[in-house]
Amino acid sequence: MDPQQWFVTARFIDTRHPLGREPLGVNHARRSGSDVAECGQRVGGWPIFWHLSFTKAPKSVACRDCAQAVAVSQRRHRVVA
């Protein structure tokens, strides 16, 4: 698993969603093994949606601070690489 990959985490699970287990509420960016979202919010115990990459998640439900932190990190990674 790529340690640079961010997955969606959310406080709630929408089990009634037609596609199955999906996030309900604000989507935060979380790396595997971390208890903290990219915005700094503690998310330990929140479900991780391994099938959803944060970078491909709908922007309308994404945490703005997470989206900004991920964008900055991606730019920094491209410059260094």
N, C-alpha and C positions, 0 to 999 in steps of 0.2 A: 504494500500500500504506500502510495506517495505521501510522505509527511507534509508536503506543501499543499495537499488537496484539502479543501474546505467542504464540509458536508452541512446540510441543513439540520438545525436543531430548533425545536419549538417547545413551548411549555405544554401544549396539548396535542393529542392525536385525534384526527377526524376519522373514526372508524366507519362512518356512514358515507364517506366519499366513494363515488362510483369506481375509482381506480384502486380502492383498498386503503391501506394504512398511509395516510397523508398528514402533513403538519396542519395544525389549526392555530391561527393567530400569526403573530410576527415571526418571520423566519430569521434566525441568527446564523452566522457562520461559525463553525466549530471544527477544529482539527481532531483527528483521532487521538485519544488519550488525554485530551485537555478537559478541564472542568470550567473553563472560561471561554466565552465567545470572543470574537475579535473586537467587539465593542467594549469589552471589559466586564460584561455582566456574568455573574456566576450562574452556570447552567448545569452543574452537577446534578444528576438525577433526571434531567430532561431527556426525552427520547432523541436518539440520533437517527435520521432518515438516511441510511447508507446508500439508498438508491437515488438520492437527490444531491447533485453537486450544487453548492451555494452559487457558484458562478453562472449556473444555468437556470437558477430559480427565478420566478417572476419578480421583477423589481417592485411591483405594486405591494407586495407583502414582505419585502426584505427590510431588515433593520438598516436605517440609513448610515448609522455609525459603522456597522459591520461592513456594508457595501463600500464605504469610503476606505476603511482599513485594508480590505482585501485589494481594492484597486491600487492603493499606494504600495502595498507589498508586491503585487504583480509587476508594477512598473520598476520597482527597485530590483526585483529578481531578473527582469529582462536586461536591465542596464549592467548588472554584475555578470550575467551569464555570457 
